[in-house]
């Protein structure tokens, strides 16, 4: 069931939701309903229709879904299962940005009866990094190791945590506290968050990276039996991991996540001076010899509809809208559960949002090769 992008519902009018709305209007000419619990400000834009909505109100959520063929959920991860269930019941195409593993499992369980697309995990990580990982995996006759690293970082982290928030506080806590999917020695595994600390140098700058939850999306399942070792780690400025380990384990705030949120939200500044750092490495056999492919890049913010948008806003929104556009073009399955790594990098390059993630795309990559 193909669909047009002339009318779209976005749930959540925060940083990412507002960026999604602006991209849809700017690049696709879409009429966007932007809904949030607090009345969103659209500055009188005739193509943006603000709506005050509490998604916990079943009747109100059902009513607005019935008026739209497609919804993009930019709410916190704990709203994903509720919204996806309501969308699936009404045959509304559903996309979200969640990194939450449990929510994705719930959404996937809806797929056998779904009349429309259910595509969670369509942001940066999970999302675009899965597309890059799938592409690199497809370049090898036999894949040994695939290591994926992503960081959304402030440019100037001078505080004790060596970190400023550039996106959701709830999302950061979720990925720092939950088990991390991986493949180790050819077997599916759960690794502990904040472990696996490593140092890496990119363009002369030193970073650290460590295990976090959700970044691989469904890639472990996709590559099961085809790779010996697969893992995902979050990139941060050096010293951040140890400080967070003290809070989570030394002070046992991992057992009191509401208090942890209050502490972080009250003490750690938010920043719009950011960059997205990506490093991906694949090793295996190609043409009868052992080879390694590495791709690393940095992405920065840029103006969108007269407003400066951050790197994390642009890349996350672009990941979601690339998936939406490819579905609308019939290049992805038209119903049921869809994985982000089913998108090819060549297809991403040809989308209208491809300009925002152009540096992510290996220039020398043969077109069309990806994992299925």
Backbone torsions as a table, in degrees:
resi	resn	phi	psi	omega
1	UNK	NA	91.3	179.0
2	UNK	-70.7	159.3	-174.6
3	UNK	-144.8	157.4	177.9
4	UNK	-97.3	161.8	180.0
5	UNK	-104.1	39.0	-178.8
6	UNK	-89.8	-16.3	-178.5
7	UNK	-148.3	116.7	-174.0
8	UNK	-134.7	139.6	173.5
9	UNK	-101.2	128.2	173.4
10	UNK	-114.2	125.5	176.3
11	UNK	-100.6	120.2	-177.3
12	UNK	105.4	113.8	-176.8
13	UNK	-106.2	27.3	176.3
14	UNK	-76.2	-156.3	-174.4
15	UNK	-59.8	-48.8	-177.0
16	UNK	-73.7	-42.5	179.5
17	UNK	-59.2	-43.6	179.1
18	UNK	-65.6	-37.5	177.9
19	UNK	-67.0	-42.3	174.9
20	UNK	-56.2	-45.3	-179.3
21	UNK	-61.2	-46.4	-179.8
22	UNK	-63.9	-39.6	178.4
23	UNK	-64.1	-43.1	-179.9
24	UNK	-62.4	-41.7	179.4
25	UNK	-69.1	-46.4	-175.1
26	UNK	-67.7	-44.3	-170.5
27	UNK	-97.5	-25.1	-174.3
28	UNK	-121.2	-8.0	-177.9
29	UNK	65.6	29.6	-173.6
30	UNK	-76.7	145.6	166.5
31	UNK	-86.0	115.9	-171.8
32	UNK	-111.9	129.2	167.0
33	UNK	-96.1	117.1	-178.2
34	UNK	-106.2	108.8	-171.8
35	UNK	-112.2	142.0	179.8
36	UNK	-157.8	158.8	177.7
37	UNK	-62.5	-35.1	175.6
38	UNK	-99.9	139.5	-175.1
39	UNK	-56.0	115.2	-178.6
40	UNK	-73.3	148.1	177.5
41	UNK	-95.8	123.2	178.7
42	UNK	-116.7	6.4	173.8
43	UNK	55.2	34.8	176.2
44	UNK	71.6	13.7	180.0
45	UNK	-65.7	123.2	-175.9
46	UNK	-67.8	-17.4	-179.7
47	UNK	-95.9	-5.3	177.8
48	UNK	-112.9	121.1	-176.4
49	UNK	-111.6	107.4	-177.8
50	UNK	-74.2	145.6	179.1
51	UNK	-145.6	126.7	173.5
52	UNK	-83.9	123.0	-173.3
53	UNK	-148.1	133.6	171.1
54	UNK	-105.5	112.1	-175.7
55	UNK	-69.9	-9.9	173.9
56	UNK	-76.7	-12.5	176.6
57	UNK	-87.5	101.9	-173.8
58	UNK	-58.0	-43.6	-177.3
59	UNK	-65.8	-43.0	-179.6
60	UNK	-66.4	-41.6	178.5
61	UNK	-63.6	-44.5	179.4
62	UNK	-61.0	-41.1	-177.8
63	UNK	-62.0	-46.0	-177.4
64	UNK	-73.2	-33.8	176.5
65	UNK	-64.8	-36.9	179.8
66	UNK	-63.3	-17.4	-177.8
67	UNK	-97.8	1.9	-176.0
68	UNK	-135.8	139.6	178.0
69	UNK	-81.1	-14.5	-172.4
70	UNK	-148.1	137.3	177.1
71	UNK	-128.6	137.5	170.8
72	UNK	-113.3	119.1	-175.9
73	UNK	-93.5	110.3	177.5
74	UNK	-112.0	25.0	176.7
75	UNK	-83.8	169.6	176.0
76	UNK	-56.5	156.5	-172.4
77	UNK	-56.5	-30.4	-175.2
78	UNK	-74.4	-4.6	175.1
79	UNK	-96.5	-7.6	-169.3
80	UNK	-62.7	-49.7	-175.4
81	UNK	-62.5	-41.1	-179.6
82	UNK	-62.2	-49.7	-176.9
83	UNK	-67.0	-42.7	-179.5
84	UNK	-62.2	-40.3	179.0
85	UNK	-62.5	-45.2	179.1
86	UNK	-64.3	-39.3	178.8
87	UNK	-66.0	-44.9	-178.6
88	UNK	-61.9	-37.7	179.8
89	UNK	-63.3	-24.2	-175.6
90	UNK	-110.0	6.8	179.3
91	UNK	68.6	28.8	179.2
92	UNK	-94.8	129.6	177.7
93	UNK	-63.0	133.1	-171.8
94	UNK	-124.5	130.2	175.2
95	UNK	-133.2	144.9	173.9
96	UNK	-148.2	-179.7	-173.6
97	UNK	-115.8	10.1	-167.0
98	UNK	-65.2	145.8	169.9
99	UNK	-103.0	1.2	-173.6
100	UNK	-78.4	122.7	-175.9
101	UNK	-68.4	-44.0	-178.2
102	UNK	-63.1	-41.9	178.4
103	UNK	-62.6	-40.5	179.8
104	UNK	-64.6	-38.8	176.9
105	UNK	-62.2	-40.8	178.5
106	UNK	-63.4	-43.8	179.9
107	UNK	-64.5	-40.5	-179.7
108	UNK	-63.9	-33.7	179.5
109	UNK	-65.1	-19.3	178.2
110	UNK	-79.5	-18.0	-168.1
111	UNK	-60.5	-41.1	-176.1
112	UNK	-58.2	-26.0	-178.6
113	UNK	-105.9	3.7	-173.7
114	UNK	-76.3	138.6	175.1
115	UNK	-97.0	-6.2	-177.8
116	UNK	-134.0	-178.5	-178.6
117	UNK	-75.9	136.6	169.0
118	UNK	-120.8	105.9	-174.5
119	UNK	-132.9	85.9	174.9
120	UNK	-81.5	177.4	172.5
121	UNK	62.9	42.4	-174.8
122	UNK	-105.7	37.6	-179.4
123	UNK	-106.0	-124.3	178.7
124	UNK	-95.4	-57.6	179.3
125	UNK	-147.0	98.8	8.8
126	UNK	-76.6	159.1	179.9
127	UNK	136.2	-108.4	-176.5
128	UNK	-58.5	-36.8	-179.4
129	UNK	-65.8	-31.1	175.3
130	UNK	-67.9	-35.9	175.6
131	UNK	-64.2	-43.6	178.4
132	UNK	-66.7	-43.6	178.6
133	UNK	-61.9	-42.7	178.0
134	UNK	-63.2	-37.9	178.2
135	UNK	-64.8	-47.8	-179.8
136	UNK	-62.0	-40.6	179.1
137	UNK	-59.8	-36.4	-177.9
138	UNK	-72.0	-6.2	-179.5
139	UNK	-87.7	-3.4	-172.1
140	UNK	-114.9	144.1	171.6
141	UNK	-72.0	-37.8	176.1
142	UNK	-141.3	121.3	-174.0
143	UNK	-98.8	126.4	178.6
144	UNK	-95.5	-57.0	-172.6
145	UNK	-134.5	138.3	173.6
146	UNK	-134.2	117.3	-177.0
147	UNK	-120.1	122.6	-176.6
148	UNK	-119.0	129.6	-176.5
149	UNK	-132.8	131.5	179.8
150	UNK	-141.7	139.7	174.2
151	UNK	-141.9	134.5	170.0
152	UNK	-103.7	106.5	-167.0
153	UNK	-123.9	143.4	168.4
154	UNK	-71.4	149.5	180.0
155	UNK	-73.5	-24.8	-174.2
156	UNK	-133.5	86.6	-179.0
157	UNK	-101.0	93.7	-174.5
158	UNK	-109.3	0.2	-178.9
159	UNK	-84.9	178.1	-175.1
160	UNK	-64.2	-31.0	179.2
161	UNK	-82.6	-6.3	-176.1
162	UNK	52.0	42.0	-174.5
163	UNK	-161.0	140.0	166.8
164	UNK	-123.5	148.9	179.2
165	UNK	-74.3	126.8	173.3
166	UNK	-112.9	-6.2	176.5
167	UNK	-150.8	-154.2	-167.7
168	UNK	-65.5	129.1	172.8
169	UNK	-62.7	-43.8	179.9
170	UNK	-61.9	-39.3	179.7
171	UNK	-64.8	-41.6	178.3
172	UNK	-62.2	-46.7	179.5
173	UNK	-60.3	-43.6	-178.0
174	UNK	-60.6	-44.3	-176.7
175	UNK	-76.9	-20.0	178.2
176	UNK	-85.5	-12.9	-171.1
177	UNK	-114.1	-13.3	-173.2
178	UNK	-107.7	154.9	179.9
179	UNK	-58.5	153.0	-173.2
180	UNK	-114.3	121.1	177.0
181	UNK	-66.0	143.6	177.9
182	UNK	-160.9	170.0	168.1
183	UNK	-120.1	124.7	-178.6
184	UNK	-127.2	120.4	-179.4
185	UNK	59.1	33.0	179.1
186	UNK	83.5	0.2	-177.3
187	UNK	-115.1	140.5	173.8
188	UNK	-61.6	138.1	-175.6
189	UNK	-144.3	156.9	170.6
190	UNK	-111.8	121.0	178.0
191	UNK	-102.8	157.4	-179.5
192	UNK	-82.6	136.9	176.8
193	UNK	-65.5	150.5	-178.5
194	UNK	74.2	-5.0	177.3
195	UNK	-91.8	180.0	-178.8
196	UNK	68.2	33.3	-176.9
197	UNK	-61.3	133.6	177.5
198	UNK	-143.2	156.5	174.0
199	UNK	-105.8	143.6	175.6
200	UNK	-142.4	148.6	-179.0
201	UNK	-115.7	123.8	179.8
202	UNK	-125.1	117.4	-179.1
203	UNK	53.6	38.6	176.4
204	UNK	84.2	-4.3	178.8
205	UNK	-103.5	136.0	-177.2
206	UNK	-92.8	132.2	175.4
207	UNK	-127.1	171.1	168.7
208	UNK	-120.7	160.2	177.8
209	UNK	-144.6	148.5	-177.8
210	UNK	-154.8	162.6	-177.4
211	UNK	-61.5	134.9	168.6
212	UNK	-140.0	161.7	-171.1
213	UNK	-88.5	143.6	166.0
214	UNK	91.3	-13.6	-172.3
215	UNK	-65.9	-25.7	-178.7
216	UNK	-83.5	-13.0	-176.9
217	UNK	58.3	-125.2	-179.0
218	UNK	-99.2	12.1	-172.5
219	UNK	-65.5	-32.1	177.5
220	UNK	-60.2	-44.7	179.5
221	UNK	-66.9	-41.0	-179.1
222	UNK	-61.6	-39.0	-175.0
223	UNK	-99.6	5.5	179.2
224	UNK	-57.9	131.4	-177.4
225	UNK	82.4	-0.4	-176.4
226	UNK	-123.8	-2.8	179.1
227	UNK	-145.0	144.0	179.9
228	UNK	-79.0	-43.1	-176.8
229	UNK	-139.4	129.0	178.8
230	UNK	-139.7	128.1	176.7
231	UNK	-151.1	160.0	178.7
232	UNK	-126.4	137.4	175.8
233	UNK	-136.6	149.1	176.2
234	UNK	-89.5	136.1	178.5
235	UNK	-89.9	134.3	176.1
236	UNK	-140.9	168.2	171.9
237	UNK	-70.6	145.0	-176.6
238	UNK	-56.5	136.7	179.2
239	UNK	101.6	-18.5	-177.2
240	UNK	-66.3	-44.6	-177.2
241	UNK	-58.8	-45.6	-178.1
242	UNK	-63.3	-38.8	178.9
243	UNK	-65.4	-42.1	178.8
244	UNK	-69.1	-34.6	178.2
245	UNK	-63.3	-38.8	176.8
246	UNK	-61.9	-45.7	-179.6
247	UNK	-64.9	-46.2	-173.0
248	UNK	-75.0	-40.6	-172.9
249	UNK	-111.4	-42.9	177.7
250	UNK	-63.2	-42.9	178.1
251	UNK	-98.4	0.9	174.6
252	UNK	59.5	31.1	177.7
253	UNK	-74.3	-10.3	173.4
254	UNK	-62.4	-23.4	178.0
255	UNK	-88.5	-6.9	-178.4
256	UNK	-135.8	70.5	-171.0
257	UNK	-67.7	-30.0	175.7
258	UNK	-63.5	-41.6	177.1
259	UNK	-67.7	-40.1	177.3
260	UNK	-58.3	-42.2	179.5
261	UNK	-62.8	-42.6	178.6
262	UNK	-61.2	-42.8	-179.3
263	UNK	-62.6	-49.6	-177.0
264	UNK	-67.3	-43.3	-177.2
265	UNK	-66.3	-29.9	-178.9
266	UNK	-87.9	-18.1	-172.2
267	UNK	-116.1	-22.9	-175.2
268	UNK	-104.8	120.1	-177.8
269	UNK	-67.3	154.6	167.6
270	UNK	-91.7	148.9	-178.3
271	UNK	-139.0	144.6	174.6
272	UNK	-107.0	2.3	174.6
273	UNK	-93.2	90.4	-170.4
274	UNK	-132.8	172.7	170.9
275	UNK	-147.8	154.2	172.1
276	UNK	-108.3	124.9	-178.4
277	UNK	-110.3	129.6	-178.2
278	UNK	-129.0	133.7	175.6
279	UNK	-141.6	124.3	-179.3
280	UNK	-132.9	134.6	-179.2
281	UNK	-134.4	131.9	176.8
282	UNK	-127.2	137.3	-179.4
283	UNK	-130.8	137.7	178.4
284	UNK	175.4	-164.3	-177.0
285	UNK	-97.3	129.8	175.7
286	UNK	-136.3	121.6	178.0
287	UNK	60.2	31.8	176.0
288	UNK	85.9	6.9	177.6
289	UNK	-137.5	156.1	179.2
290	UNK	-75.4	125.2	-179.5
291	UNK	-136.4	160.1	176.2
292	UNK	-129.6	135.2	173.2
293	UNK	-113.4	131.0	-179.5
294	UNK	-130.1	136.9	175.5
295	UNK	-137.0	124.0	177.1
296	UNK	-136.1	148.6	-178.6
297	UNK	-161.2	166.4	171.4
298	UNK	-125.5	140.3	178.4
299	UNK	-121.1	142.5	-175.4
300	UNK	-125.0	168.8	179.2
301	UNK	-70.3	168.8	-179.0
302	UNK	-161.3	162.2	178.4
303	UNK	-72.4	146.9	174.2
304	UNK	-144.5	117.5	-179.3
305	UNK	51.9	43.7	174.8
306	UNK	82.3	3.9	179.7
307	UNK	-125.7	136.8	178.0
308	UNK	-73.5	121.5	177.9
309	UNK	-106.5	147.0	-177.4
310	UNK	-79.0	168.2	178.5
311	UNK	-62.8	-43.1	-178.0
312	UNK	-68.9	-34.7	176.4
313	UNK	-64.1	-47.3	-176.3
314	UNK	-68.3	-44.1	-177.0
315	UNK	-69.9	-40.4	179.2
316	UNK	-65.5	-46.4	179.1
317	UNK	-63.9	-40.0	-179.8
318	UNK	-64.8	-38.5	177.1
319	UNK	-60.1	-44.4	-179.6
320	UNK	-66.9	-46.0	-175.5
321	UNK	-73.6	-26.0	172.8
322	UNK	-62.0	-44.9	178.3
323	UNK	-62.9	-42.9	179.1
324	UNK	-61.8	-46.7	-178.4
325	UNK	-63.4	-42.9	-179.4
326	UNK	-66.4	-35.3	173.8
327	UNK	-65.6	-43.6	-179.3
328	UNK	-62.6	-30.9	178.9
329	UNK	-82.0	-4.2	-178.4
330	UNK	79.6	15.8	-178.3
331	UNK	-90.2	-4.1	174.6
332	UNK	-129.1	163.3	178.8
333	UNK	-53.0	147.6	-173.2
334	UNK	-98.4	0.3	173.8
335	UNK	-159.9	160.9	-179.9
336	UNK	81.1	-171.6	-175.2
337	UNK	-75.3	130.4	179.8
338	UNK	-123.3	134.6	179.9
339	UNK	-95.9	145.9	-178.7
340	UNK	-62.4	-34.3	-177.5
341	UNK	-72.2	-3.4	171.8
342	UNK	-74.4	-14.2	173.1
343	UNK	-79.5	134.2	175.6
344	UNK	-91.6	155.5	178.3
345	UNK	-67.4	-32.7	177.4
346	UNK	-65.1	-38.5	176.7
347	UNK	-67.4	-40.6	176.9
348	UNK	-59.0	-42.8	-178.8
349	UNK	-59.0	-32.1	-175.8
350	UNK	-90.4	0.1	176.1
351	UNK	-78.9	164.8	179.6
352	UNK	-69.8	-23.9	178.9
353	UNK	-90.5	-2.0	-177.4
354	UNK	-57.1	-27.7	-179.1
355	UNK	-60.4	-29.8	-175.9
356	UNK	-77.6	-17.2	-177.9
357	UNK	-126.1	23.5	-175.5
358	UNK	-57.6	-37.3	-179.3
359	UNK	-67.1	-18.6	177.6
360	UNK	-72.4	-22.9	-170.2
361	UNK	-89.5	117.3	177.5
362	UNK	-59.0	121.7	-174.8
363	UNK	-63.5	-31.3	-175.3
364	UNK	-94.1	5.9	-174.6
365	UNK	-70.8	131.4	173.8
366	UNK	-62.2	135.9	-176.7
367	UNK	-69.0	143.8	167.2
368	UNK	89.1	-12.9	-178.3
369	UNK	-80.2	123.5	177.5
370	UNK	-159.1	171.4	176.1
371	UNK	-85.5	153.7	179.2
372	UNK	-101.0	NA	NA
